[in-house]
Amino acid sequence: MKIQPLNTWITQDNNPLIIAGPCGAESEEQILQTAKQLSEIESIKLFRAGIWKPRTRPNAFEGVGEEGLEWLTQVQKQYNLKTAVEVANAQHTELALKHGVDVLWIGARTTGNPFSVQEIADVVKGTNIPVFIKNPIHADVQLWLGAIERLSNAGITKIAAIHRGFHYAGKTKYRNKPMWELAIELKTILPELPIICDPSHISGNRELIPHVAQKALDLGMNGLMIESHINPSVALSDAQQQLTPSALKELLNALVYRQSVTQNPDCNDKLSQFRKMINEVDDELINVLKKRMNIIEQIGEYKKEHDLTIFQLERWQEILRTRIQWAEKLGIPRAHTEKICQLLHEESIRIQTELMNKK
């Protein structure tokens, strides 16, 4: 898969790409006033606005449609900002291309539908217009990867992923749970793929945006997409997660921008020492895991011989309780220990199940 670095087609440097603009284009005045103030923030390279708004239920604000694309043309001409819009089908894509939109993005709902993604890919084939792909609503890296591959197969090389968090049925302070590990997994599969974070949709609340934005930069993400409205209090959609341009400027100035590498030899030497220590500890961990697996196999054989069930609730409860208690005494967070125990237990069940089924 060929993917061009961001600095070869949009940023012109190695700084994070900053994308900003309202959740939805509501009026020409709103778009132009917002764009004017955002254009005065030097780090903002791309102006975003929703022209078509996919809503869960009808009769909500579903966007102004093609008329809004004409307003974006004015943004390009008057404020020298490149523009980006969300497209969900072939018709949206054709209209966006017709009006000279600079960047397309595929929203979370659309990413989850391979038919729609392919429809968009067929339209953009031969154009090499930049396309950003948001993660699907549900935590499925393969679905996210599949959408990226469809655009790549269409010949698009200016591709980036947008991490906007995932739907989560449990209680969380976020609108969409970050699940940073899934963005890291995608980056591991496609190291050359730029990943941009959307703190607005992760947060759902403007008070959380600074924390999420900083976390994204600390993890080495390649940029931020943050919603900004000239007057969020009257926004027709997602009012709680939009910042005024002045508030956005303040936020961007307060963020700490870190480098992924350093040319300082002393720093690199110290990091090498730490990494060597980690390697040694990991070797010990793997040896211990192998020893544990061997004992699990013995337990499985014994249970099979004596017709005992694989899962035994009281033993599992005892493992959780005692390991968590000991770990907490050592300063290890409860959640971390629970996650490790769960992984070990799942592997134990798998090993014993295979032994039970073996004739």
PyMOL commands that set and color helices and strands:
alter all, ss='L'
color gray80, all
select helices_A, chain A and resi 6-8+28-39+66-79+90-98+108-111+114-124+141-153+180-189+199-203+206-218+232-234+239-241+245-254+265-305+313-329+334-357
alter helices_A, ss='H'
color red, helices_A
select strands_A, chain A and resi 17-21+44-48+82-87+103-106+131-134+159-163+195-197+223-227
alter strands_A, ss='S'
color yellow, strands_A
deselect
rebuild
show_as cartoon
